[in-house]
Amino acid sequence: MTATTTRPARTEQTARAPKRKALGIDRRPGFLTYGILLALFIGGAYPLWWSFVAGSSNSTVLTSTWPPLLPGGQFWTNVGQVLDTVPFWLALGNSIIVASVITVSVVAFSTLAGYAFAKLRFRGREGLMVFVVATLAVPTQLGIIPLFMVMKQFGWTGTLGAVIVPTLVTAFGVFFMRQYLVDVIPEELIEAARVDGANMIRTFWHVGVPAARPAMAILGLFTFMTAWTDYLWPLLVAPQNPTLQVALSQLQSAKYVDYSIVLAGAVLATIPLLILFVLAGRQLVSGIMAGAVKG
């Protein structure tokens, strides 16, 4: 019985395929699409691969006429020199703490504020949102000196708290979550939750958070990457308690710089980000697709 009922459907789908091709609505990607994607992949992956190739060789590879495409056999030797030159493990732990705390805080506060701006009605909402967006136009470098003075008055200079606290929430995160939640949550769903007796916090937790998970995943990935690669502010406020990027910059402080060792350190600093993107890649793609088909 099952085979009898499914065959007509397959036959109908098979019959529709030529009609779709004839009408020019075949949505399967062609060779041009795959070629462009392959070129973009090679263009994006080649710098990282070449950094690994140079980091696994000696410094003479950088002066060769034709750079090699295959790695050498000195990667672990160069890694050993990196570990001996800089406080790598201390810096790695500091970077993990800083990036993790900033990511959790930015995602939590941005989701709360984005939900409030998107779905709550209060006086001055539009003006406050315009002010938040306007802060994005202010260069970050303009606030470094007064922010450093504030951290010094608090006695936080030289600590990880001075690196973390100024970025516990970002204007971009609030704007991003607001733009996502303004259309993805129907007003009828919020009204139904209120009719059922849910207060504002329960409505946010049971209605807003499940709807915001794809955007929260994307914001979390981008925030972690930004905090992980931040260099200027940790260098200014806590040079004696360095993050990974600050510690690796010490590889270039000598008169003679061995860039094969520098690139080996850069590869080591990139590995945690690659692991994060591999583990969270599916959620990232689902979040992008959810935003693409929204509405």
Residue pairs with C-beta under 8 A, 6 or more apart in sequence:
20 26
48 267
48 270
50 67
51 263
51 266
51 267
51 270
52 71
52 75
52 263
52 267
53 61
53 67
53 68
53 69
53 70
53 71
53 72
54 61
54 62
54 67
54 259
54 260
54 263
55 75
55 78
55 260
55 261
55 263
55 264
55 265
55 266
55 267
56 71
56 72
56 73
56 74
56 75
56 78
56 260
56 264
57 68
57 71
57 72
57 74
57 260
58 72
58 74
58 260
59 258
59 259
59 260
61 67
61 68
61 72
61 260
62 259
62 260
74 260
75 264
78 260
78 261
78 264
79 264
79 268
81 258
81 261
81 264
82 88
82 248
82 251
82 261
82 264
82 265
82 268
83 89
85 250
85 251
85 261
86 247
86 248
86 250
86 251
86 265
87 242
87 247
88 244
88 247
88 265
88 268
90 242
90 247
91 242
91 243
91 244
91 246
91 247
91 248
92 244
94 160
94 241
94 242
94 243
94 244
95 228
95 243
95 244
95 245
95 272
96 272
97 160
98 160
98 163
98 164
98 227
98 234
98 243
99 224
99 227
99 228
100 224
101 164
102 164
102 167
102 168
102 223
102 224
102 227
103 220
103 223
103 224
103 227
105 164
105 168
105 169
106 167
106 168
106 169
106 170
106 173
106 219
106 220
106 223
107 173
107 216
107 219
107 220
107 223
109 168
109 169
109 173
109 174
110 169
110 170
110 173
110 174
110 176
110 177
110 219
111 177
111 208
111 209
111 212
111 216
112 204
113 169
113 174
113 177
113 178
114 173
114 174
114 175
114 176
114 177
114 178
114 179
114 180
114 181
114 212
115 177
115 181
115 204
115 208
115 212
116 122
117 125
117 128
117 129
117 132
117 174
117 178
118 177
118 178
118 181
118 182
118 185
119 181
119 182
119 185
119 187
119 190
119 208
120 200
129 175
129 178
132 171
132 174
132 175
133 171
133 175
135 171
136 171
136 172
136 175
141 232
144 232
144 233
144 236
147 166
148 157
148 236
148 237
151 157
151 162
151 166
151 237
154 162
156 162
156 165
156 237
157 237
157 238
158 237
158 238
158 239
158 240
158 241
159 238
159 241
160 238
160 241
162 237
162 238
163 233
163 234
163 237
163 238
163 243
166 233
167 227
170 223
173 219
173 223
176 215
176 219
177 212
177 215
177 216
177 219
180 212
180 215
180 291
180 294
181 208
181 211
181 212
181 215
183 294
183 295
184 211
184 212
184 290
184 294
185 207
185 208
185 211
189 207
190 203
190 207
193 202
193 203
193 206
193 207
194 203
198 206
198 207
209 216
213 287
214 283
214 286
214 287
214 288
214 290
214 291
215 287
215 291
217 280
217 283
217 284
217 286
217 287
218 284
218 287
218 288
220 280
221 276
221 277
221 280
221 284
224 273
224 276
225 273
225 276
228 244
228 245
228 269
228 272
228 273
229 245
230 243
230 245
231 245
231 246
231 249
234 242
234 243
234 245
234 246
235 242
235 246
235 249
238 246
239 246
244 269
245 269
248 262
248 265
248 266
248 269
251 257
251 258
251 261
251 262
251 265
252 262
277 284
